[in-house]
C-alpha cells in the first residue's frame, strides 16, 4: 500500500518510517511535488491534522495521512499545545521553545505534561482519526542529544530519562507518535 505522509519534517518522516517498519510505502510531500507550506491555521491539534490531510487529498488526489503534535503542560492550562512548534516565535526554533517553556515553569511545582499526536487519515473517501498520548513531566534543564523538538526536557512516565536520552527503539515504542501510528497501522491492516 502507498500512502502520502503530509510532512516535510525529515525527523518526523524518519521516525514514522521506522515505526511502520516497511509495512506501508510512504511518499513524502516532496515526492508528490508538493513544495508549498500547508497552512496550519486550526486552533486544535486535531484540526491541523485534518487541514493538512485534506489539503493533500484535495489538491493532489492522494490517499494520505497527516499528523499534528503538541506538548500540553498542565500548569500552563495545556499550553503550548497547538502552538508548540512556534511557541517562541515563527522561526520555530526548538531551543528557543524549550527555553521559553522552562522560563514559564521556573517557580512551578506541578510540571506534569503530555505529548499529544493526532493522525488524520484520508483513505478511500473516508476520514479516520487516531490519537496517541505520552504522559510525563517537564524536567528542569535540557538533557540528551537524541530526538527533536521538546524531547530534551520531556521525561515520560515510568522512565528516568528524557525522550532525548532514550534510544530510538524505546522512544518508537512508547511515544505519542508511535501510539497514534500503531492505531493507524492496525486500522490499515484491517482494511487490506
C-alpha positions as CSV (number, residue, x, y, z in Angstrom):
1,X,0.0,0.0,0.0
2,X,1.2,3.5,-0.9
3,X,0.3,6.5,1.3
4,X,1.4,10.1,1.3
5,X,2.6,11.3,4.7
6,X,1.8,15.0,4.6
7,X,5.0,16.3,6.1
8,X,8.3,17.8,5.0
9,X,9.8,17.3,8.5
10,X,12.6,14.9,7.9
11,X,12.8,13.9,11.6
12,X,9.1,13.0,11.6
13,X,9.3,11.1,8.3
14,X,12.3,9.1,9.5
15,X,10.5,8.3,12.8
16,X,7.3,7.3,11.1
17,X,9.2,5.1,8.6
18,X,11.0,3.4,11.4
19,X,7.7,2.7,13.3
20,X,6.0,1.5,10.1
21,X,8.9,-0.9,9.5
22,X,8.2,-1.3,5.8
23,X,4.6,-2.3,6.1
24,X,3.5,0.7,4.0
25,X,5.3,2.6,1.3
26,X,5.5,6.2,2.4
27,X,5.6,9.1,0.0
28,X,6.7,12.5,1.3
29,X,5.2,15.8,0.1
30,X,8.4,16.4,-1.9
31,X,7.9,13.1,-3.7
32,X,4.4,14.1,-4.9
33,X,5.6,17.6,-5.9
34,X,4.0,19.5,-3.0
35,X,6.6,22.1,-2.2
36,X,4.3,24.7,-0.6
37,X,3.9,25.2,3.1
38,X,0.5,23.6,4.1
39,X,-1.4,26.1,6.3
40,X,-1.9,25.1,9.9
41,X,-4.5,27.6,10.9
42,X,-6.8,25.5,13.1
43,X,-7.0,26.1,16.9
44,X,-6.7,22.5,17.8
45,X,-4.2,19.7,17.2
46,X,-7.0,17.6,15.6
47,X,-8.0,20.5,13.3
48,X,-4.4,21.0,12.0
49,X,-4.0,17.2,11.2
50,X,-7.3,17.3,9.3
51,X,-6.4,20.5,7.4
52,X,-3.1,19.0,6.2
53,X,-4.6,15.7,5.2
54,X,-7.5,17.4,3.3
55,X,-5.1,19.7,1.6
56,X,-3.1,16.9,0.0
57,X,-6.2,14.8,-0.9
58,X,-8.0,17.8,-2.4
59,X,-5.0,19.3,-4.3
60,X,-3.1,16.2,-5.3
61,X,-5.7,13.4,-5.2
62,X,-3.8,11.1,-3.0
63,X,-4.9,9.0,-0.1
64,X,-2.8,10.3,2.7
65,X,-2.3,10.9,6.4
66,X,-1.1,13.9,8.3
67,X,-0.2,14.3,11.9
68,X,-0.1,17.2,14.3
69,X,1.5,17.1,17.7
70,X,1.5,19.4,20.7
71,X,3.0,19.4,24.1
72,X,0.3,20.2,26.7
73,X,1.6,21.4,30.1
74,X,-0.9,21.2,33.0
75,X,0.4,24.2,34.9
76,X,0.1,26.3,31.7
77,X,-3.5,25.2,31.0
78,X,-2.5,23.0,28.1
79,X,-0.1,25.4,26.5
80,X,1.9,25.5,24.3
81,X,-0.5,22.9,22.7
82,X,-1.3,23.6,19.1
83,X,1.3,26.4,19.1
84,X,4.2,24.1,20.3
85,X,6.3,24.4,17.1
86,X,6.1,28.2,17.2
87,X,5.8,28.8,20.9
88,X,8.8,31.2,21.0
89,X,8.1,32.7,17.5
90,X,7.6,31.9,13.9
91,X,11.2,30.9,13.5
92,X,10.2,27.5,15.0
93,X,13.4,27.1,16.9
94,X,13.4,24.1,19.3
95,X,16.0,25.7,21.7
96,X,14.0,28.9,21.9
97,X,10.8,27.0,22.5
98,X,12.4,24.9,25.3
99,X,14.0,28.0,26.9
100,X,10.6,29.8,26.9
101,X,8.8,26.8,28.4
102,X,11.4,26.3,31.1
103,X,11.2,30.0,32.0
104,X,7.4,29.8,32.2
105,X,7.7,26.9,34.6
106,X,10.5,28.5,36.6
107,X,8.8,28.5,40.0
108,X,6.2,25.9,39.2
109,X,5.9,22.7,41.3
110,X,3.4,20.9,39.0
111,X,5.5,20.0,36.0
112,X,3.2,17.3,34.6
113,X,2.7,17.4,30.8
114,X,1.7,15.2,27.9
115,X,2.6,15.0,24.3
116,X,-0.5,14.5,22.0
117,X,-0.3,13.4,18.4
118,X,-3.4,13.2,16.2
119,X,-3.2,11.5,12.9
120,X,-5.9,12.2,10.3
121,X,-6.1,9.5,7.6
122,X,-7.9,10.1,4.3
123,X,-8.5,6.7,2.7
124,X,-11.0,5.7,0.0
125,X,-13.1,8.8,0.5
126,X,-13.3,8.5,4.3
127,X,-11.5,10.2,7.1
128,X,-10.3,8.5,10.3
129,X,-8.6,10.0,13.4
130,X,-6.1,8.3,15.7
131,X,-4.7,9.8,18.9
132,X,-1.6,9.0,20.9
133,X,-0.7,10.4,24.3
134,X,2.6,10.2,26.1
135,X,2.2,11.4,29.7
136,X,5.2,12.6,31.7
137,X,6.8,15.8,33.1
138,X,9.0,18.7,32.2
139,X,12.4,18.4,33.8
140,X,14.5,21.4,35.0
141,X,17.0,21.5,32.2
142,X,17.8,20.1,28.8
143,X,19.3,16.6,28.8
144,X,20.2,14.2,26.0
145,X,21.1,14.5,22.3
146,X,18.6,12.2,20.5
147,X,15.2,13.2,19.2
148,X,14.0,16.6,18.3
149,X,11.6,19.4,19.5
150,X,10.9,19.3,23.2
151,X,12.5,15.8,23.7
152,X,15.4,17.0,25.8
153,X,13.1,18.4,28.6
154,X,10.3,15.8,28.5
155,X,10.6,12.7,30.7
156,X,7.9,10.1,30.0
157,X,6.2,8.3,32.9
158,X,8.0,5.3,34.2
159,X,11.4,6.4,32.8
160,X,14.3,8.3,34.4
161,X,15.5,9.6,31.1
162,X,14.1,12.2,28.7
163,X,12.9,11.3,25.2
164,X,16.3,12.8,24.1
165,X,18.2,10.3,26.2
166,X,16.2,7.2,25.3
167,X,17.2,5.1,22.3
168,X,15.1,5.5,19.2
169,X,14.0,1.8,19.6
170,X,12.4,2.6,23.0
171,X,11.1,6.0,22.0
172,X,9.5,4.5,18.9
173,X,7.5,2.1,21.1
174,X,6.3,4.5,23.8
175,X,6.0,7.9,22.2
176,X,2.7,9.7,21.4
177,X,3.5,9.4,17.7
178,X,4.3,5.7,18.0
179,X,1.0,5.1,19.8
180,X,-1.1,7.0,17.2
181,X,0.9,5.3,14.3
182,X,0.2,1.9,15.8
183,X,-3.5,2.6,15.7
184,X,-3.1,3.7,12.1
185,X,-1.3,0.5,11.2
186,X,-3.9,-1.7,13.0
187,X,-6.6,0.1,11.1
188,X,-4.8,-0.2,7.7
189,X,-4.2,-3.9,8.4
190,X,-8.0,-4.5,8.8
191,X,-8.8,-2.7,5.5
192,X,-6.4,-4.6,3.2
